[in-house]
Amino acid sequence: MRGGMGNMQNMMKQMQKMQKKMAQAQEELGEKKIEGTAGGGMVTVIVSGHKQVLEVNIKEEVVDPEDIDMLQDLVLAATNDALKKADELTNDTMGQFTKGMNLPGMF
């Protein structure tokens, strides 16, 4: 079985290259800012690609002391919107590495 080893080494090299690229992509995701909104832009939440909430912006006209519930719902909705977009971005970004590779348990 000659040449089998070289092939294996080549594959390992490819894997290492890929892991570097994946780590880089993960890092870049962390620097991305993704905006989620609710109430027609009354509440805006900005998260990073690593799903950290960076900013919460609330327009003052939506602040009604009589209706805190609505405000909480809007903040919740905007946050979930931002997180969903962050998930989609992550899937798109990291998905390129798993396409055409049937590696169970990679993600």
C-alpha positions in Angstrom: 0.0 0.0 0.0 2.3 2.7 -1.2 1.4 6.4 -1.3 -1.4 5.9 1.3 0.5 7.8 3.9 1.2 10.9 1.7 -2.5 11.1 0.9 -3.3 11.0 4.6 -0.8 13.8 5.4 -2.2 15.8 2.6 -5.7 15.4 4.0 -4.4 16.5 7.5 -2.9 19.6 5.9 -6.1 20.4 4.2 -8.0 20.0 7.5 -5.5 22.3 9.3 -5.9 24.9 6.6 -9.7 24.6 6.9 -9.6 24.9 10.7 -7.5 28.1 10.4 -10.1 29.5 7.9 -12.9 28.5 10.2 -11.3 30.1 13.2 -10.8 33.3 11.2 -14.4 33.3 10.0 -15.6 32.8 13.7 -13.5 35.8 14.7 -14.9 37.9 11.9 -18.4 37.0 12.9 -17.6 38.4 16.4 -16.8 41.8 14.8 -20.0 41.9 12.7 -22.9 44.1 14.0 -26.4 42.8 13.3 -29.4 44.9 13.8 -32.8 43.6 14.9 -35.8 45.9 15.0 -39.4 45.9 16.3 -42.3 48.3 16.2 -41.3 49.7 12.9 -37.9 50.7 14.1 -39.1 52.1 17.5 -36.8 49.6 19.2 -33.5 48.6 17.7 -31.2 45.9 19.2 -27.6 45.4 17.8 -25.9 42.1 18.5 -22.5 40.8 17.4 -22.1 37.7 15.3 -21.2 35.9 18.6 -24.7 36.8 19.8 -23.6 39.4 22.4 -26.1 42.2 22.7 -24.1 45.4 22.0 -26.8 48.1 21.9 -30.4 48.6 22.7 -32.0 51.7 21.3 -35.5 52.8 22.2 -37.2 55.9 20.6 -38.7 58.0 23.3 -42.1 58.1 21.7 -42.5 54.4 22.4 -41.8 54.9 26.1 -45.2 54.9 27.9 -45.1 54.4 31.6 -48.7 53.2 31.4 -47.7 50.4 29.0 -44.4 48.9 30.1 -45.6 45.6 28.8 -45.6 46.8 25.2 -42.1 48.2 25.5 -40.8 44.9 27.0 -42.4 43.0 24.1 -40.8 45.3 21.6 -37.4 44.9 23.2 -37.9 41.1 23.3 -39.0 41.1 19.6 -36.1 43.2 18.5 -33.6 41.1 20.4 -35.0 37.9 18.9 -34.9 39.4 15.5 -31.3 40.3 15.8 -30.3 36.9 17.2 -32.2 35.2 14.4 -30.3 37.2 11.9 -27.0 36.5 13.7 -27.8 32.7 13.5 -28.5 33.0 9.8 -25.3 34.8 9.3 -23.4 32.2 11.3 -25.0 29.4 9.3 -24.2 31.1 6.0 -20.6 31.9 7.0 -19.8 28.5 8.6 -21.9 26.6 6.2 -19.4 27.1 3.4 -16.9 25.0 5.3 -19.2 22.1 5.8 -20.5 22.0 2.2 -19.2 19.0 0.4 -17.7 17.6 3.5 -19.5 14.8 5.3 -17.9 15.1 8.6 -20.4 14.0 11.3 -20.1 15.9 14.5 -18.2 18.9 13.2 -20.9 21.2 14.3 
